[in-house]
Amino acid sequence: MKRRTIQREVSLSGTGLHKGEKIELTLKPNGDDSKTGRGIIFKRVDVTDKDNIIKVDYKNLFDLERGTNIKNEADVRVHTIEHFMSSLSVSGITDIIVEINGNELPILDGSSIQFMKKLEEAGIKELESEIEPVVITEPVIFTQEKDGKHVLALPYDGFKISYTIDFNHSFLKSQYFEIDVNSEEYIEKIARCRTFAFDYEIDFLKKNNLALGGSLENAIVVGRDGPLNPEGLRYPDEFVRHKILDIIGDLYVLGRPIKAHVIAIKAGHFVNAKLTALIAEKYLK
């Protein structure tokens, strides 16, 4: 398949989830002759005293407890890229330059729908060069037995995700969702699903300088009896659908499309990254 970038430059802004700062993004085409290299490239325009180019690569991941984060050898960082990466994956964009004036992406409404709309506004352009998808031919499995977390990729002619969540909570317990991933299905069933947290986590996060930009406008906050958000849920199973949104973005740090049936049970960013690394080590040598 052909590599793809955007046709025209577009910008958007919003609040960073963890630090609560105003973040501005400018998305720019990245062609075959790019001086910064092929692929998905972040450029920290607020950093001028050291290398400010960060390439999306599974080897550049770090600190995956609360999001998907990347850094370069100069320790210049960009946090919380998963929702944006998810939108790039579904849009088929393999090459783009993202200029950003802070160390995390804006959370927007907690989903990826605004990123999808912005990419649609930018348009898609095919490049001359080609890219090979990662085709899973043998099972790749990662298990974190003590937490009951499992994720695996099986051979499949397409891209399918089956996801199960299971929480020991009075309201949010087990949910399951399955989807053959394509742009139409994604926009209809996944893109509007928001990130979520439990009400008892909020004080801990804020005391640790996290979720400073979080609010009921950009996340679902789950109380003992249900969401605290006045408007409620967008889907009854919005929680597991958001987890699918996340894992699509986490897998796309491979930098190329994947053909596989991915099955996830109680997974998260750390577990997703372990699967991504195993796939890369097996198929991208």
Backbone as CSV, one residue per row, in Angstrom:
resi,resn,N_x,N_y,N_z,CA_x,CA_y,CA_z,C_x,C_y,C_z
1,MET,0.839,-1.185,0.000,0.000,0.000,0.000,0.882,1.246,0.000
2,LYS,0.321,2.332,-0.490,1.057,3.592,-0.533,1.110,4.231,0.857
3,ARG,2.241,4.878,1.142,2.311,5.713,2.334,1.372,6.901,2.141
4,ARG,0.886,7.476,3.232,-0.075,8.567,3.125,0.261,9.659,4.129
5,THR,0.033,10.901,3.707,0.180,12.043,4.591,-1.065,12.912,4.457
6,ILE,-1.053,14.100,5.042,-2.183,15.011,4.879,-1.906,15.968,3.717
7,GLN,-2.962,16.519,3.147,-2.822,17.409,1.995,-2.410,18.810,2.400
8,ARG,-2.925,19.273,3.540,-2.705,20.675,3.905,-2.517,20.811,5.408
9,GLU,-1.871,21.877,5.801,-1.608,22.161,7.209,-2.899,22.563,7.922
10,VAL,-3.088,22.033,9.134,-4.235,22.411,9.963,-3.763,22.556,11.410
11,SER,-4.523,23.289,12.198,-4.164,23.517,13.591,-5.361,23.282,14.501
12,LEU,-5.073,22.959,15.749,-6.105,22.857,16.768,-5.452,23.075,18.128
13,SER,-6.273,23.370,19.120,-5.739,23.643,20.446,-6.698,23.123,21.497
14,GLY,-6.176,22.970,22.706,-6.998,22.505,23.808,-6.156,22.392,25.066
15,THR,-6.741,21.811,26.091,-6.084,21.688,27.388,-5.430,20.327,27.530
16,GLY,-4.203,20.288,28.051,-3.552,19.029,28.355,-4.183,18.378,29.573
17,LEU,-4.406,17.075,29.524,-5.112,16.383,30.606,-4.359,16.459,31.929
18,HIS,-3.070,16.156,31.913,-2.368,15.987,33.181,-1.813,17.282,33.759
19,LYS,-1.295,18.180,32.930,-0.727,19.423,33.448,-1.697,20.596,33.370
20,GLY,-2.765,20.448,32.605,-3.791,21.487,32.537,-3.365,22.716,31.759
21,GLU,-2.334,22.611,30.931,-1.834,23.758,30.181,-2.515,23.855,28.818
22,LYS,-2.564,25.071,28.276,-3.103,25.295,26.923,-2.077,24.783,25.912
23,ILE,-2.511,23.888,25.050,-1.634,23.253,24.066,-2.116,23.588,22.665
24,GLU,-1.167,23.946,21.812,-1.477,24.199,20.397,-0.744,23.194,19.528
25,LEU,-1.479,22.634,18.581,-0.929,21.666,17.628,-1.037,22.217,16.221
26,THR,0.004,21.999,15.429,-0.069,22.249,14.002,0.328,20.961,13.291
27,LEU,-0.573,20.445,12.485,-0.334,19.211,11.735,0.127,19.580,10.340
28,LYS,1.263,19.020,9.927,1.852,19.363,8.635,2.120,18.104,7.817
29,PRO,2.022,18.225,6.484,2.368,17.078,5.637,3.820,16.667,5.845
30,ASN,4.072,15.378,5.682,5.432,14.837,5.779,5.640,13.944,4.566
31,GLY,6.436,14.407,3.619,6.588,13.707,2.348,7.794,12.799,2.288
32,ASP,8.005,12.195,1.108,9.127,11.291,0.901,10.474,11.980,1.060
33,ASP,10.508,13.289,0.836,11.772,14.031,0.895,11.937,14.784,2.221
34,SER,11.194,14.381,3.250,11.222,15.099,4.527,12.611,15.094,5.153
35,LYS,13.030,16.231,5.641,14.329,16.339,6.308,14.295,15.747,7.716
36,THR,13.124,15.609,8.284,13.009,15.051,9.633,12.838,13.538,9.617
37,GLY,12.735,12.943,8.426,12.563,11.505,8.319,11.116,11.115,8.082
38,ARG,10.944,9.919,7.573,9.604,9.403,7.336,8.919,9.051,8.650
39,GLY,7.611,8.875,8.545,6.854,8.407,9.686,6.099,9.510,10.398
40,ILE,5.731,9.237,11.639,4.974,10.171,12.475,5.974,10.870,13.387
41,ILE,6.094,12.170,13.211,7.136,12.953,13.860,6.508,14.050,14.716
42,PHE,6.891,14.109,15.977,6.515,15.234,16.839,7.684,16.210,16.932
43,LYS,7.361,17.490,16.897,8.375,18.535,17.043,7.934,19.477,18.147
44,ARG,8.696,19.511,19.235,8.404,20.394,20.369,8.924,21.799,20.048
45,VAL,8.039,22.655,19.566,8.474,23.992,19.136,8.815,24.896,20.320
46,ASP,8.443,24.485,21.541,8.797,25.254,22.728,10.191,24.901,23.246
47,VAL,10.831,23.903,22.657,12.174,23.487,23.062,13.166,23.947,21.999
48,THR,14.112,24.790,22.396,15.062,25.353,21.421,16.513,25.082,21.777
49,ASP,16.770,24.527,22.975,18.155,24.353,23.423,18.682,22.933,23.243
50,LYS,17.844,22.025,22.699,18.301,20.657,22.429,17.399,20.024,21.375
51,ASP,17.724,18.812,21.008,16.979,18.110,19.968,15.496,18.064,20.322
52,ASN,14.658,18.635,19.463,13.222,18.710,19.764,12.381,17.821,18.850
53,ILE,13.032,16.902,18.118,12.333,15.983,17.222,12.173,14.632,17.913
54,ILE,10.933,14.149,17.973,10.644,12.854,18.596,9.872,12.007,17.595
55,LYS,10.464,10.897,17.201,9.814,10.003,16.249,8.968,8.981,16.997
56,VAL,7.774,8.747,16.500,6.936,7.713,17.100,7.531,6.345,16.762
57,ASP,7.919,5.634,17.791,8.559,4.332,17.650,8.393,3.600,18.975
58,TYR,8.140,2.304,18.913,7.930,1.563,20.161,9.148,1.634,21.083
59,LYS,10.331,1.842,20.516,11.541,1.944,21.330,11.597,3.257,22.103
60,ASN,10.785,4.230,21.716,10.787,5.540,22.374,9.694,5.691,23.427
61,LEU,8.981,4.617,23.727,7.924,4.666,24.739,8.514,4.694,26.143
62,PHE,7.799,5.310,27.073,8.208,5.306,28.479,6.993,5.585,29.361
63,ASP,7.063,5.185,30.612,6.086,5.545,31.650,4.651,5.385,31.152
64,LEU,4.193,4.136,31.076,2.926,3.826,30.416,1.782,3.564,31.389
65,GLU,1.885,4.062,32.610,0.875,3.790,33.613,-0.435,4.515,33.322
66,ARG,-0.358,5.778,32.898,-1.559,6.594,32.724,-1.749,7.105,31.306
67,GLY,-0.952,6.631,30.366,-1.077,7.086,28.990,0.082,6.560,28.174
68,THR,0.076,6.892,26.897,1.139,6.477,25.991,2.028,7.678,25.721
69,ASN,3.282,7.551,26.090,4.214,8.678,26.082,5.489,8.291,25.340
70,ILE,6.098,9.276,24.655,7.332,9.027,23.925,8.366,10.094,24.272
71,LYS,9.637,9.733,24.095,10.718,10.691,24.320,11.876,10.371,23.379
72,ASN,12.758,11.357,23.201,13.944,11.127,22.384,15.174,10.975,23.280
73,GLU,16.352,10.851,22.656,17.574,10.630,23.426,17.947,11.838,24.275
74,ALA,17.444,13.011,23.920,17.696,14.219,24.712,16.685,14.370,25.851
75,ASP,15.828,13.356,26.033,14.793,13.337,27.067,13.743,14.432,26.864
76,VAL,13.510,14.798,25.613,12.397,15.683,25.262,11.178,14.791,25.060
77,ARG,10.069,15.145,25.693,8.942,14.226,25.823,7.639,14.776,25.238
78,VAL,6.794,13.845,24.846,5.405,14.160,24.504,4.532,13.081,25.146
79,HIS,3.565,13.523,25.926,2.704,12.619,26.684,1.320,12.494,26.029
80,THR,0.670,11.386,26.335,-0.752,11.155,26.039,-1.049,11.261,24.547
81,ILE,-0.343,10.440,23.762,-0.506,10.488,22.302,-1.531,9.491,21.782
82,GLU,-2.097,8.643,22.648,-2.854,7.486,22.179,-4.112,7.830,21.379
83,HIS,-4.855,8.876,21.777,-6.087,9.199,21.050,-5.753,9.736,19.650
84,PHE,-4.738,10.546,19.566,-4.307,11.061,18.274,-3.781,9.934,17.392
85,MET,-2.975,9.034,17.969,-2.443,7.903,17.208,-3.568,7.006,16.701
86,SER,-4.604,6.858,17.500,-5.753,6.058,17.088,-6.403,6.651,15.846
87,SER,-6.548,7.967,15.822,-7.162,8.629,14.665,-6.265,8.527,13.434
88,LEU,-4.951,8.597,13.618,-4.034,8.425,12.484,-4.141,7.017,11.914
89,SER,-4.189,6.031,12.795,-4.271,4.638,12.362,-5.489,4.400,11.481
90,VAL,-6.644,4.821,11.962,-7.889,4.574,11.233,-7.934,5.391,9.943
91,SER,-7.296,6.566,9.941,-7.257,7.409,8.741,-6.215,6.933,7.733
92,GLY,-5.374,5.982,8.131,-4.364,5.443,7.222,-3.191,6.366,6.982
93,ILE,-2.960,7.307,7.896,-1.866,8.259,7.727,-0.589,7.667,8.308
94,THR,0.418,7.530,7.470,1.688,6.938,7.887,2.761,7.986,8.130
95,ASP,2.573,9.188,7.586,3.608,10.222,7.633,2.967,11.571,7.945
96,ILE,3.429,12.207,9.035,2.893,13.505,9.414,3.869,14.165,10.379
97,ILE,3.922,15.481,10.341,4.706,16.249,11.308,3.736,16.970,12.232
98,VAL,3.943,16.807,13.526,3.066,17.407,14.529,3.889,18.399,15.342
99,GLU,3.681,19.671,15.094,4.344,20.697,15.895,3.488,20.966,17.123
100,ILE,4.121,20.942,18.298,3.391,21.059,19.553,4.167,21.963,20.497
101,ASN,3.456,22.819,21.224,4.129,23.810,22.074,4.133,23.419,23.549
102,GLY,3.985,22.144,23.836,4.009,21.659,25.212,4.331,20.186,25.229
103,ASN,4.281,19.579,26.416,4.728,18.191,26.522,3.605,17.158,26.547
104,GLU,2.374,17.577,26.242,1.298,16.591,26.113,0.254,17.074,25.120
105,LEU,-0.437,16.112,24.513,-1.474,16.473,23.560,-2.716,16.968,24.289
106,PRO,-3.497,17.830,23.655,-4.756,18.256,24.282,-5.709,17.081,24.410
107,ILE,-6.438,17.050,25.504,-7.365,15.954,25.742,-8.666,16.149,24.959
108,LEU,-8.968,17.409,24.571,-10.197,17.747,23.840,-11.405,17.256,24.632
109,ASP,-12.278,16.422,24.060,-13.436,15.974,24.848,-13.208,14.593,25.463
110,GLY,-11.958,14.109,25.406,-11.644,12.812,25.983,-11.756,11.655,25.016
111,SER,-12.144,11.949,23.773,-12.264,10.918,22.739,-11.328,11.284,21.586
112,SER,-11.547,10.679,20.430,-10.715,11.005,19.257,-11.505,11.673,18.140
113,ILE,-12.779,11.964,18.372,-13.614,12.444,17.274,-13.130,13.782,16.723
114,GLN,-12.610,14.673,17.589,-12.144,15.964,17.088,-10.861,15.830,16.277
115,PHE,-10.017,14.873,16.657,-8.845,14.585,15.832,-9.277,14.053,14.466
116,MET,-10.269,13.183,14.448,-10.753,12.627,13.180,-11.291,13.731,12.277
117,LYS,-12.046,14.650,12.847,-12.602,15.754,12.062,-11.495,16.661,11.524
118,LYS,-10.458,16.877,12.326,-9.362,17.740,11.888,-8.569,17.069,10.760
119,LEU,-8.381,15.772,10.836,-7.682,15.053,9.765,-8.520,15.042,8.489
120,GLU,-9.828,14.947,8.648,-10.707,15.021,7.482,-10.591,16.397,6.824
121,GLU,-10.512,17.440,7.638,-10.331,18.792,7.123,-9.003,18.925,6.378
122,ALA,-7.964,18.257,6.897,-6.632,18.331,6.274,-6.570,17.571,4.959
123,GLY,-7.384,16.555,4.792,-7.365,15.752,3.582,-6.220,14.749,3.586
124,ILE,-6.338,13.750,2.729,-5.346,12.678,2.649,-4.631,12.739,1.296
125,LYS,-3.330,12.556,1.327,-2.530,12.553,0.105,-1.667,11.303,0.068
126,GLU,-1.740,10.559,-1.049,-0.881,9.385,-1.216,0.516,9.821,-1.644
127,LEU,1.508,9.151,-1.095,2.891,9.401,-1.465,3.337,8.371,-2.501
128,GLU,4.491,8.609,-3.095,4.999,7.686,-4.107,5.490,6.383,-3.486
129,SER,6.092,6.484,-2.306,6.673,5.291,-1.686,5.586,4.409,-1.079
130,GLU,5.933,3.144,-0.863,4.981,2.173,-0.346,5.376,1.725,1.055
131,ILE,4.422,1.142,1.750,4.665,0.615,3.084,3.979,-0.741,3.187
132,GLU,4.667,-1.680,3.819,4.112,-3.016,3.997,3.409,-3.098,5.354
133,PRO,2.195,-3.600,5.384,1.547,-3.800,6.684,2.230,-4.915,7.466
134,VAL,2.045,-4.901,8.761,2.499,-6.015,9.596,1.428,-7.097,9.528
135,VAL,1.782,-8.236,8.965,0.833,-9.339,8.813,1.171,-10.413,9.847
136,ILE,0.293,-10.595,10.812,0.514,-11.595,11.853,0.237,-12.979,11.266
137,THR,1.251,-13.832,11.294,1.115,-15.187,10.744,1.134,-16.261,11.827
138,GLU,1.604,-15.899,13.022,1.618,-16.813,14.168,1.178,-16.030,15.410
139,PRO,0.543,-16.674,16.356,0.084,-15.962,17.554,1.224,-15.265,18.300
140,VAL,0.944,-14.036,18.728,1.859,-13.280,19.574,1.090,-12.961,20.853
141,ILE,1.662,-13.337,22.003,0.901,-13.296,23.257,1.724,-12.627,24.356
142,PHE,1.056,-11.735,25.111,1.658,-11.223,26.334,0.640,-11.368,27.466
143,THR,1.109,-11.879,28.604,0.248,-12.107,29.761,0.889,-11.529,31.009
144,GLN,0.086,-10.832,31.795,0.495,-10.370,33.124,-0.381,-11.138,34.108
145,GLU,0.080,-12.328,34.446,-0.750,-13.321,35.125,-1.300,-12.826,36.452
146,LYS,-0.470,-12.125,37.239,-0.893,-11.736,38.586,-2.087,-10.776,38.572
147,ASP,-2.234,-10.024,37.466,-3.347,-9.076,37.356,-4.455,-9.584,36.439
148,GLY,-4.266,-10.775,35.896,-5.259,-11.323,34.975,-5.370,-10.553,33.680
149,LYS,-4.252,-9.947,33.256,-4.250,-9.146,32.032,-3.620,-9.949,30.893
150,HIS,-4.315,-9.950,29.763,-3.845,-10.724,28.617,-4.095,-9.931,27.337
151,VAL,-3.180,-10.043,26.402,-3.402,-9.463,25.080,-2.657,-10.320,24.067
152,LEU,-3.307,-10.591,22.953,-2.694,-11.428,21.938,-3.141,-11.005,20.556
153,ALA,-2.281,-11.285,19.588,-2.574,-11.003,18.184,-2.554,-12.327,17.426
154,LEU,-3.645,-12.600,16.718,-3.793,-13.844,15.963,-3.876,-13.543,14.471
155,PRO,-3.524,-14.509,13.630,-3.661,-14.296,12.179,-5.106,-13.971,11.806
156,TYR,-5.257,-12.993,10.922,-6.604,-12.561,10.506,-6.454,-11.709,9.251
157,ASP,-7.327,-11.915,8.283,-7.272,-11.143,7.046,-8.064,-9.847,7.229
158,GLY,-7.469,-8.918,7.950,-8.115,-7.656,8.282,-7.572,-7.177,9.618
159,PHE,-8.313,-6.294,10.263,-7.921,-5.780,11.577,-9.156,-5.821,12.455
160,LYS,-9.125,-6.713,13.420,-10.276,-6.949,14.294,-9.819,-6.873,15.748
161,ILE,-10.635,-6.296,16.588,-10.318,-6.219,18.009,-11.491,-6.743,18.830
162,SER,-11.190,-7.643,19.755,-12.162,-8.144,20.729,-11.639,-7.789,22.108
163,TYR,-12.417,-7.057,22.884,-11.894,-6.494,24.137,-12.868,-6.770,25.279
164,THR,-12.297,-7.198,26.409,-13.077,-7.402,27.625,-12.482,-6.574,28.753
165,ILE,-13.319,-5.821,29.464,-12.888,-5.164,30.701,-13.617,-5.805,31.861
166,ASP,-13.025,-5.734,33.029,-13.649,-6.326,34.214,-13.136,-5.588,35.446
167,PHE,-14.018,-4.817,36.074,-13.656,-4.039,37.251,-14.453,-4.519,38.459
168,ASN,-13.815,-4.506,39.585,-14.489,-4.833,40.849,-15.102,-3.549,41.406
169,HIS,-16.217,-3.134,40.785,-16.828,-1.853,41.103,-18.337,-2.019,41.168
170,SER,-18.965,-1.226,42.011,-20.411,-1.357,42.209,-21.217,-1.058,40.947
171,PHE,-20.715,-0.159,40.086,-21.422,0.183,38.844,-20.775,-0.453,37.618
172,LEU,-19.469,-0.249,37.461,-18.771,-0.720,36.272,-18.132,-2.073,36.544
173,LYS,-18.675,-3.090,35.898,-18.167,-4.454,36.097,-17.561,-4.951,34.779
174,SER,-18.143,-5.943,34.168,-17.594,-6.501,32.928,-18.317,-5.925,31.712
175,GLN,-17.545,-5.630,30.667,-18.091,-5.248,29.365,-17.243,-5.894,28.276
176,TYR,-17.901,-6.183,27.156,-17.210,-6.786,26.015,-17.658,-6.080,24.747
177,PHE,-16.699,-5.859,23.833,-17.053,-5.294,22.531,-16.079,-5.836,21.494
178,GLU,-16.589,-5.979,20.284,-15.774,-6.500,19.179,-16.047,-5.674,17.933
179,ILE,-15.003,-5.395,17.165,-15.171,-4.570,15.973,-14.137,-4.928,14.916
180,ASP,-14.591,-4.998,13.675,-13.681,-5.004,12.530,-13.353,-3.547,12.246
181,VAL,-12.094,-3.192,12.380,-11.702,-1.790,12.371,-11.601,-1.261,10.945
182,ASN,-12.425,-0.274,10.643,-12.319,0.531,9.427,-12.874,1.906,9.781
183,SER,-12.662,2.876,8.919,-12.996,4.251,9.286,-14.492,4.432,9.545
184,GLU,-15.346,3.774,8.768,-16.781,3.946,8.945,-17.244,3.380,10.292
185,GLU,-16.828,2.153,10.586,-17.204,1.530,11.848,-16.619,2.288,13.037
186,TYR,-15.386,2.747,12.882,-14.700,3.467,13.952,-15.428,4.771,14.291
187,ILE,-15.769,5.544,13.268,-16.447,6.817,13.510,-17.825,6.585,14.144
188,GLU,-18.513,5.545,13.701,-19.854,5.278,14.212,-19.838,4.727,15.631
189,LYS,-18.844,3.881,15.956,-18.927,3.098,17.190,-17.828,3.365,18.214
190,ILE,-16.728,4.011,17.812,-15.576,4.119,18.708,-15.123,5.561,18.947
191,ALA,-15.075,6.375,17.911,-14.383,7.673,17.973,-14.921,8.618,19.037
192,ARG,-16.193,8.526,19.389,-16.795,9.454,20.356,-16.711,8.946,21.803
193,CYS,-16.073,7.817,22.003,-16.016,7.225,23.348,-14.893,7.844,24.166
194,ARG,-15.236,8.307,25.365,-14.331,9.133,26.173,-13.520,8.315,27.181
195,THR,-12.390,8.869,27.537,-11.588,8.309,28.620,-12.366,8.386,29.927
196,PHE,-11.974,7.580,30.905,-12.741,7.556,32.151,-11.830,7.310,33.345
197,ALA,-12.332,7.710,34.502,-11.645,7.485,35.769,-12.688,7.297,36.854
198,PHE,-12.298,6.657,37.937,-13.193,6.478,39.065,-13.056,7.663,40.019
199,ASP,-14.138,8.022,40.665,-14.120,9.210,41.521,-13.077,9.115,42.631
200,TYR,-12.833,7.911,43.147,-11.861,7.763,44.233,-10.420,7.948,43.766
201,GLU,-10.184,7.956,42.423,-8.839,8.169,41.901,-8.476,9.644,41.792
202,ILE,-9.457,10.515,41.771,-9.211,11.914,41.413,-8.274,12.608,42.398
203,ASP,-8.524,12.461,43.688,-7.664,13.115,44.683,-6.223,12.636,44.566
204,PHE,-6.033,11.326,44.398,-4.686,10.774,44.260,-3.975,11.346,43.040
205,LEU,-4.697,11.414,41.919,-4.094,11.925,40.689,-3.674,13.377,40.845
206,LYS,-4.549,14.184,41.404,-4.238,15.607,41.525,-3.106,15.854,42.531
207,LYS,-3.051,15.061,43.606,-1.952,15.196,44.568,-0.616,14.835,43.950
208,ASN,-0.653,14.034,42.875,0.564,13.642,42.175,0.760,14.435,40.880
209,ASN,0.124,15.625,40.839,0.238,16.528,39.690,-0.203,15.876,38.383
210,LEU,-1.225,15.057,38.464,-1.813,14.430,37.287,-3.283,14.828,37.193
211,ALA,-3.814,14.736,35.975,-5.234,15.061,35.730,-5.595,16.473,36.151
212,LEU,-4.610,17.391,36.107,-4.881,18.783,36.494,-5.806,19.470,35.492
213,GLY,-5.845,18.961,34.264,-6.744,19.518,33.264,-8.009,18.705,33.075
214,GLY,-8.182,17.691,33.907,-9.346,16.829,33.779,-10.609,17.482,34.309
215,SER,-11.733,17.195,33.671,-13.021,17.719,34.111,-14.117,16.830,33.543
216,LEU,-15.343,17.112,33.932,-16.472,16.350,33.390,-16.714,16.672,31.925
217,GLU,-16.003,17.661,31.393,-16.125,17.998,29.975,-15.177,17.180,29.109
218,ASN,-14.203,16.504,29.722,-13.261,15.740,28.900,-12.987,14.334,29.443
219,ALA,-13.795,13.873,30.359,-13.651,12.510,30.870,-14.943,12.081,31.537
220,ILE,-15.180,10.789,31.544,-16.265,10.230,32.343,-15.707,9.966,33.737
221,VAL,-16.366,10.487,34.748,-15.980,10.183,36.129,-17.045,9.243,36.694
222,VAL,-16.592,8.065,37.120,-17.513,7.023,37.558,-17.630,7.036,39.079
223,GLY,-18.827,7.285,39.551,-19.113,7.211,40.975,-19.665,5.852,41.354
224,ARG,-20.021,5.699,42.604,-20.503,4.408,43.093,-21.715,3.904,42.320
225,ASP,-22.600,4.846,41.920,-23.850,4.444,41.273,-23.899,4.758,39.786
226,GLY,-22.777,5.256,39.236,-22.768,5.557,37.806,-21.978,6.814,37.497
227,PRO,-22.025,7.260,36.248,-21.270,8.446,35.841,-21.758,9.699,36.565
228,LEU,-20.814,10.549,36.935,-21.151,11.827,37.545,-21.446,12.896,36.493
229,ASN,-21.141,12.599,35.226,-21.377,13.548,34.136,-22.873,13.772,33.955
230,PRO,-23.325,15.029,33.920,-24.758,15.313,33.815,-25.418,14.703,32.583
231,GLU,-24.661,14.649,31.464,-25.250,14.137,30.219,-25.242,12.620,30.143
232,GLY,-24.590,11.948,31.084,-24.542,10.494,31.072,-23.573,9.957,30.035
233,LEU,-23.830,8.726,29.606,-22.940,8.042,28.671,-23.394,8.233,27.230
234,ARG,-22.446,8.156,26.312,-22.763,8.217,24.888,-23.184,6.849,24.359
235,TYR,-22.702,5.787,25.005,-23.098,4.403,24.712,-23.145,3.676,26.057
236,PRO,-24.008,2.701,26.223,-24.045,1.963,27.496,-22.705,1.303,27.834
237,ASP,-21.976,0.889,26.797,-20.678,0.238,26.984,-19.536,1.149,26.499
238,GLU,-19.667,2.446,26.759,-18.664,3.415,26.311,-17.274,3.100,26.872
239,PHE,-17.208,2.498,28.030,-15.922,2.241,28.688,-15.062,1.264,27.885
240,VAL,-15.627,0.127,27.518,-14.839,-0.848,26.762,-14.560,-0.350,25.350
241,ARG,-15.485,0.416,24.800,-15.234,0.985,23.469,-14.055,1.956,23.508
242,HIS,-13.949,2.726,24.606,-12.797,3.626,24.704,-11.496,2.835,24.807
243,LYS,-11.518,1.714,25.482,-10.324,0.879,25.573,-9.894,0.393,24.183
244,ILE,-10.867,0.146,23.316,-10.540,-0.227,21.929,-9.910,0.954,21.206
245,LEU,-10.456,2.146,21.417,-9.848,3.366,20.860,-8.380,3.458,21.271
246,ASP,-8.111,3.203,22.541,-6.740,3.282,23.054,-5.819,2.253,22.405
247,ILE,-6.259,1.013,22.344,-5.357,-0.033,21.858,-5.056,0.134,20.372
248,ILE,-5.992,0.697,19.615,-5.712,0.996,18.211,-4.556,1.996,18.127
249,GLY,-4.598,3.030,18.963,-3.511,4.010,18.978,-2.212,3.429,19.469
250,ASP,-2.277,2.579,20.503,-1.062,1.984,21.059,-0.377,1.065,20.055
251,LEU,-1.145,0.308,19.301,-0.555,-0.573,18.291,0.070,0.215,17.145
252,TYR,-0.426,1.424,16.927,0.064,2.193,15.774,1.429,2.829,16.027
253,VAL,1.982,2.683,17.224,3.374,3.115,17.393,4.307,2.229,16.564
254,LEU,3.795,1.134,16.025,4.536,0.346,15.041,4.815,1.164,13.781
255,GLY,3.991,2.182,13.533,4.199,3.045,12.374,3.669,2.482,11.079
256,ARG,2.956,1.404,11.154,2.389,0.802,9.937,1.110,0.043,10.272
257,PRO,0.266,-0.177,9.288,-0.970,-0.917,9.527,-0.666,-2.343,9.975
258,ILE,-1.641,-2.956,10.616,-1.476,-4.325,11.083,-2.645,-5.174,10.624
259,LYS,-2.358,-6.399,10.212,-3.395,-7.378,9.902,-3.375,-8.418,11.001
260,ALA,-4.414,-8.415,11.821,-4.451,-9.314,12.970,-5.815,-9.257,13.620
261,HIS,-6.125,-10.295,14.370,-7.246,-10.256,15.308,-6.627,-10.094,16.687
262,VAL,-6.829,-8.930,17.284,-6.259,-8.629,18.590,-7.319,-8.878,19.660
263,ILE,-6.966,-9.725,20.624,-7.865,-10.047,21.725,-7.243,-9.501,23.004
264,ALA,-7.983,-8.669,23.716,-7.464,-8.045,24.927,-8.411,-8.303,26.098
265,ILE,-7.825,-8.687,27.237,-8.587,-8.914,28.455,-7.956,-8.094,29.565
266,LYS,-8.677,-7.101,30.053,-8.198,-6.240,31.151,-6.843,-5.610,30.827
267,ALA,-6.619,-5.298,29.578,-5.325,-4.741,29.170,-5.282,-3.242,29.473
268,GLY,-4.171,-2.625,29.121,-3.979,-1.189,29.308,-2.737,-0.787,28.543
269,HIS,-2.311,0.461,28.708,-1.215,0.969,27.891,0.078,0.158,28.065
270,PHE,0.394,-0.220,29.295,1.627,-0.983,29.535,1.563,-2.343,28.841
271,VAL,0.452,-3.038,29.017,0.284,-4.359,28.405,0.252,-4.239,26.882
272,ASN,-0.446,-3.216,26.373,-0.489,-2.994,24.928,0.919,-2.791,24.364
273,ALA,1.729,-2.017,25.086,3.091,-1.735,24.625,3.945,-2.998,24.604
274,LYS,3.715,-3.896,25.554,4.446,-5.162,25.562,4.104,-5.990,24.325
275,LEU,2.824,-6.030,23.964,2.435,-6.741,22.748,3.061,-6.086,21.525
276,THR,3.027,-4.756,21.467,3.602,-4.026,20.342,5.084,-4.360,20.191
277,ALA,5.811,-4.393,21.297,7.242,-4.707,21.249,7.476,-6.134,20.752
278,LEU,6.668,-7.080,21.219,6.811,-8.459,20.765,6.547,-8.586,19.273
279,ILE,5.520,-7.865,18.788,5.227,-7.880,17.353,6.382,-7.294,16.567
280,ALA,6.907,-6.162,17.024,8.018,-5.498,16.342,9.248,-6.393,16.291
281,GLU,9.547,-7.032,17.412,10.728,-7.879,17.465,10.600,-9.104,16.564
282,LYS,9.375,-9.571,16.369,9.155,-10.762,15.543,9.021,-10.430,14.057
283,TYR,8.395,-9.280,13.744,8.025,-9.005,12.355,8.747,-7.818,11.717
284,LEU,9.423,-6.998,12.505,10.034,-5.798,11.939,11.560,-5.814,12.006
285,LYS,12.168,-6.959,12.152,13.626,-7.040,12.208,14.223,-6.718,10.840
